[in-house]
Amino acid sequence: MVSELLLQLEELSRSRPDRVLRLTGDLPGEGGFEPFELLIFRGFSSSVSHPTAFDPDQPALPESARLCSAEVLLGPLNPAAEQRLAGPMAPELLLDPERWG
């Protein structure tokens, strides 16, 4: 259900162009699980830690990914001066638009 959750969060982010959602978790790797970080902004997901498919219709994460935490940041993102508006929290909680800060 990871891909369904990502689709729902991407859809919510389209109506919040002033917010960036950061998801963290684990992906299966050769030696166990590896940490990942995924950003969702204006309806699009982008991994900052692992390669993703060029096809936007393909999920940014495999179903075997474990989503651990989510944060809402002020967008557009300024890495030198991030402003966290909500979180960390369980990613599913952000299906409620009121939690987006």
N, C-alpha and C positions, 0 to 999 in steps of 0.2 A: 504494500500500500504506500510505499515511499513515493512512487511516481504520482499517485493521486493527490497526496498531500502537497507535493511540489506544485502541481497544476493549480490547486486551490490557492496556495500562497502567491503564486505568480499572478493569478487573476486579481487577487486582492491588491497586490502591489501596483497594478495598473491605475487604480484610482488614488494612489498615494505617491505621486512623483517626488514628494519631499521626504520619502523614507527609503532606507536601504535595510533589507533583512539579511542578517548574517546567521547562517546555520553551521554548526559544527557537529562532528560525529566521527564515525569510523567506517572505513571501507575494507573489505577483505583483500588481503595481499598475500604475497608468497610466504611471509613469516608470521602470519596471523593478521591482525587488523592494523590498519594505518590511519592516522588522523586525517581528516579533510576539513576544508572550509569552503563554503559555498555562499555567494552573495546573490540576492534577488533584488533587482532594481527595475522599475517600470515594466514589469511583466517578464523579464528575462533572467535566467539563472546563469551564473558564471562561476566556475571553480577557480579558486586562487591557489589550490594545492595539487590538483590533478588535471590531466587533459580531459576535455569533453568533446563530444561529437560536434561537427560543424553544422549538422542538421538540427534546426531549432525544434523540430517535431520529435526528436529523440530525447528521452529523459536525461537530465544532467547527472543523475545518480542511478546506480543499479538497485534493483529491489533488495539486494543483500546488504545495502548500506544501513547503518544504524545512526539515526538522528538523535543527538544527545541534548543539544542546547540551541536556543535561538535568542538573538538580540535585535532590537530595532534601533537603527542609527539615523541621525539626521542626514538627509541626502540633499544634493549629491555628496558623495563621500569625500572627505578630505582626510587622507591617512595621517597627516601631520597634526590634525586637531579633531579627532573623532568625537562626536557627541552622542552618547548612548541615551536613548529616550525610554527604553523598556528592556527588561531582561537582566540577566539570563533567565530563561524559562523554558518549559517544554515546548517544542515547536507546534504541537497541536493546539496550544492555547492561543496562538496567533490566528486561528481561524475566526476568532472573534475580532472584528475590525476595531472595536473600542480599545483593544490592548496594544494597538499600534502607536500609542502615545499621542 
